[in-house]
Structures are given as C-alpha cells and as structure tokens.
Amino acid sequence: MRSIQDLTTALRQIFKYLSVPSDDERAAAYLEQAGDLIDLEMRVREIDRGRMRGAS
C-alpha cells in the first residue's frame, strides 16, 4: 500500500512540473524571488502594470 501512495505522490509532482502555471502562480513565484522590501515593491508594481495593460 505504501508504494502506491509513493507512486501517486510522484505522479502528482511530475504533472505539477509539466503543467503550465497560471498567471497568479507565475506572479507569486516572481514575488517570492524578491530580495528585500524595495525589490518586492517594484515587483508588485510591475505585476500591477502588466495586468492593467492586459485588461485594456
């Protein structure tokens, strides 16, 4: 039974890496890479501008 659970977990991870991330997932990953508060602020503003351009 344990091996089936391990196989299921491994398959979920593989499919997660193969799937295309959503815009929100990409934005979250981008924000997580910020080095400090100033960098975070700039990244948030950049994401907001990108979304505003896409909505227009």
C-alpha positions in Angstrom: 0.0 0.0 0.0 2.8 2.4 0.8 4.3 2.0 -2.7 1.0 3.0 -4.3 0.9 6.2 -2.2 4.5 7.0 -3.1 3.8 6.4 -6.8 0.7 8.7 -6.6 2.8 11.4 -4.9 5.5 11.1 -7.5 3.0 11.3 -10.4 1.3 14.4 -8.9 4.7 16.1 -8.7 5.5 15.2 -12.3 2.2 16.6 -13.6 2.7 19.7 -11.5 6.0 20.4 -13.1 4.7 19.6 -16.6 1.6 21.8 -16.3 1.7 25.5 -17.4 1.5 27.8 -14.4 -1.4 30.2 -14.2 -0.8 34.0 -14.2 -1.3 34.1 -10.4 1.2 31.2 -9.9 3.8 33.0 -12.0 3.2 36.3 -10.2 3.5 34.6 -6.8 6.8 32.8 -7.8 8.1 36.2 -9.1 7.3 37.9 -5.8 8.9 35.1 -3.8 12.2 35.9 -5.5 12.3 39.5 -4.2 15.5 40.1 -2.2 14.2 43.0 0.0 11.2 45.2 0.6 12.2 47.7 -2.1 12.6 44.9 -4.7 9.2 43.4 -3.6 7.5 46.8 -4.0 9.0 47.2 -7.5 7.9 43.7 -8.5 4.3 44.2 -7.2 4.1 47.5 -9.2 5.4 45.7 -12.3 2.8 43.0 -12.0 0.1 45.5 -11.5 1.1 47.4 -14.6 1.2 44.2 -16.6 -2.3 43.3 -15.5 -3.6 46.7 -16.3 -2.2 46.6 -19.8 -3.6 43.1 -20.3 -7.1 44.2 -19.2 -7.2 47.2 -21.5 
